[in-house]
Amino acid sequence: MRMRPIFFVNGAVLTIISLPLLLIEMLNRGADLPFLKAFLVMIFLGVGLMLSSRGGQVQLSHKQVFILTASIWLVLTGASTLPFYMYGMDISDAVFEATSAITTTGATVLSGLDELPHSILMWRAFLQWLGGIGIVVTAIALLPFLGIGGMQLFRTESSEASEKELPSAAKLASTTMWVYMGMTTLCAASYLIGGMTVFDAIAHSFTTVATGGFSTHDASIGFFQSNWIYWTCIIFMFGGSIPFLWYIRAIKVQRFGSEQIKVYSITLLVLIAGVTTWLIAEKGFEPYDALLHATFNVVSVVTTSGFAISDYSLWGGFSALLFFFLIFMGGCAGSTSGGIKMLRFIISVKMIRQIIRKQIFPNGIFVEKYEGKKISDDIFIGVASFVFVFIATFGFFSVVLMALGMDFISAVSGSATMISNVGPGIGLYIGPEANFSEVPTAAKWIFSAEMIFGRLEIFTLLIFLTPRFWRS
């Protein structure tokens, strides 16, 4: 198998990601020598790979696409680690922080964010923004064709007209980038109107649209004590959890319908209404405060953003259990969100309904559809397999973490939040108002691996363990 195209693309990725380091360096007027060192290492490796593997057409086979997808994310993680490590962080902490950033998970081992150099804070934010657009492009251009857990159906949300308007993956990717940048600009402008500084507005717009959750303050978004900023964050977290193909389709052909978005929105409204009512009735919240805290926390967790204005785990056992299950949910397929994703829940419900109907009427013929198109048995099997492997992977890592000495709640919620790329877990040490600095060193490496597994939809990495994949 020819690896030259894979080396060339990874070299280009290294070169591109090195360039923002020079801009970030300017934030401290050249005071951060580690950033300059990281830039020199990345540019040397990137240009070297490109020069040594240049030539010929970049025509990728199905197998090469798998390898390229996984290798790019691993290369990005390694490159992202360099500035943290050269800044003085322990290697395990540096890898954890970089992995959390590039996978838009939002878990952190850093404290005292308010005193950290702007360069470090902006690098974290930029990595989340880069990881957000990265997974969107991966979902749009690659995953549907690779058949990852029913992602083929994600393509059905594009009408024939929009397919004609955007005939190639490259065109889709470039249009998506413009939409992504437009949303980021609007988010930053809204934060500025709410009273943020330019630095805070840019950094938080990066991490909000990417549904990443990194903040420039230890108190997260709650630091600003502004309802305008809270609702801005809610709106753009939700916006980032919507399929970006929907935005493209709405712009190009003015087609706005989407079964996935409809079910997703209704689910969020029901959850928000339920939590709001419970906070008023059981916790004595004022109606507006209950609505704000319920909306913010539900949207933050479901979209896998992980921002915090309050610690929902302190509201009692009911809220802790509810938000634990919401960790797995995720936003829509083709968005910046992690988790299982709403598309797969919809397909799972349709699959269960079909099974029940066949049990009642064994000789009946039942056809389940999504966006007007028949759902094949292969897609049903793909979704069921993905959900099973997702839960099994979560369970496996939970057991490993407990074997490393973590308590049950921290291990289980930590594994759940890592595989779903949410960020904060449940418990004293890894809750919404804490961080992961106190977890064992070995657990940080496990968490880093789990974040990448979750971001790449698991199958993309598991397929490398099959001997048949490596046969020519």
ZIMO-V730677 format. One record per residue. N is the residue number from 0. NEAR is the number of other ideal C-beta (glycine too) atoms within 12 Angstrom. Layout:
BEGIN
{{N	NEAR} {N	NEAR}}
END
This chain:
BEGIN
{{0	18} {1	20} {2	21} {3	24} {4	28} {5	30} {6	30} {7	31} {8	29} {9	34} {10	33} {11	30} {12	35} {13	36} {14	27} {15	23} {16	42} {17	34} {18	23} {19	29} {20	39} {21	22} {22	20} {23	37} {24	29} {25	18} {26	27} {27	24} {28	12} {29	15} {30	17} {31	31} {32	19} {33	29} {34	37} {35	25} {36	21} {37	38} {38	34} {39	22} {40	26} {41	36} {42	28} {43	20} {44	27} {45	33} {46	24} {47	20} {48	28} {49	25} {50	18} {51	16} {52	22} {53	18} {54	13} {55	12} {56	10} {57	23} {58	13} {59	27} {60	18} {61	17} {62	24} {63	26} {64	30} {65	33} {66	31} {67	35} {68	39} {69	34} {70	31} {71	39} {72	40} {73	33} {74	35} {75	41} {76	37} {77	31} {78	43} {79	41} {80	35} {81	36} {82	42} {83	40} {84	26} {85	28} {86	33} {87	18} {88	27} {89	19} {90	22} {91	26} {92	32} {93	35} {94	33} {95	45} {96	45} {97	48} {98	46} {99	48} {100	50} {101	46} {102	53} {103	54} {104	55} {105	54} {106	52} {107	47} {108	36} {109	35} {110	19} {111	17} {112	27} {113	17} {114	13} {115	30} {116	29} {117	30} {118	36} {119	40} {120	40} {121	38} {122	49} {123	47} {124	43} {125	39} {126	43} {127	51} {128	41} {129	39} {130	48} {131	54} {132	38} {133	38} {134	50} {135	45} {136	33} {137	40} {138	43} {139	42} {140	35} {141	36} {142	36} {143	31} {144	21} {145	31} {146	28} {147	37} {148	38} {149	42} {150	38} {151	31} {152	40} {153	46} {154	34} {155	34} {156	42} {157	33} {158	26} {159	18} {160	16} {161	28} {162	22} {163	14} {164	22} {165	31} {166	15} {167	14} {168	24} {169	15} {170	21} {171	35} {172	25} {173	19} {174	32} {175	37} {176	26} {177	21} {178	37} {179	38} {180	23} {181	22} {182	37} {183	36} {184	21} {185	23} {186	40} {187	32} {188	20} {189	29} {190	38} {191	24} {192	16} {193	27} {194	20} {195	31} {196	20} {197	18} {198	24} {199	34} {200	33} {201	30} {202	42} {203	48} {204	46} {205	46} {206	53} {207	51} {208	49} {209	54} {210	53} {211	54} {212	49} {213	50} {214	44} {215	40} {216	32} {217	24} {218	21} {219	41} {220	46} {221	26} {222	25} {223	28} {224	17} {225	23} {226	22} {227	20} {228	37} {229	37} {230	27} {231	35} {232	46} {233	36} {234	27} {235	43} {236	46} {237	36} {238	38} {239	50} {240	50} {241	40} {242	41} {243	47} {244	44} {245	39} {246	38} {247	35} {248	36} {249	25} {250	20} {251	27} {252	21} {253	15} {254	23} {255	17} {256	17} {257	33} {258	31} {259	36} {260	34} {261	21} {262	28} {263	36} {264	24} {265	16} {266	27} {267	35} {268	21} {269	17} {270	29} {271	31} {272	19} {273	24} {274	37} {275	29} {276	18} {277	25} {278	33} {279	20} {280	14} {281	17} {282	22} {283	12} {284	22} {285	13} {286	15} {287	16} {288	20} {289	28} {290	28} {291	32} {292	35} {293	39} {294	34} {295	40} {296	47} {297	40} {298	47} {299	51} {300	51} {301	47} {302	52} {303	54} {304	55} {305	53} {306	46} {307	39} {308	34} {309	33} {310	27} {311	38} {312	33} {313	21} {314	27} {315	18} {316	15} {317	19} {318	33} {319	27} {320	19} {321	28} {322	41} {323	30} {324	26} {325	38} {326	46} {327	35} {328	36} {329	46} {330	50} {331	47} {332	50} {333	45} {334	50} {335	54} {336	54} {337	54} {338	46} {339	43} {340	46} {341	42} {342	50} {343	43} {344	32} {345	37} {346	42} {347	32} {348	23} {349	31} {350	29} {351	19} {352	20} {353	27} {354	20} {355	16} {356	18} {357	17} {358	13} {359	12} {360	12} {361	11} {362	9} {363	13} {364	11} {365	21} {366	18} {367	30} {368	19} {369	35} {370	30} {371	16} {372	20} {373	19} {374	33} {375	23} {376	17} {377	17} {378	35} {379	32} {380	20} {381	32} {382	41} {383	26} {384	26} {385	37} {386	32} {387	21} {388	29} {389	41} {390	23} {391	19} {392	34} {393	33} {394	20} {395	24} {396	37} {397	32} {398	18} {399	26} {400	38} {401	23} {402	16} {403	23} {404	17} {405	33} {406	23} {407	17} {408	26} {409	33} {410	35} {411	32} {412	46} {413	47} {414	44} {415	46} {416	50} {417	50} {418	44} {419	50} {420	54} {421	53} {422	50} {423	45} {424	47} {425	40} {426	31} {427	21} {428	27} {429	42} {430	34} {431	45} {432	29} {433	29} {434	37} {435	42} {436	24} {437	22} {438	36} {439	26} {440	22} {441	18} {442	37} {443	37} {444	27} {445	36} {446	48} {447	40} {448	31} {449	42} {450	47} {451	44} {452	37} {453	46} {454	49} {455	44} {456	49} {457	37} {458	32} {459	36} {460	28} {461	25} {462	26} {463	21} {464	15} {465	13} {466	8} {467	10} {468	21} {469	13} {470	8} {471	8}}
END
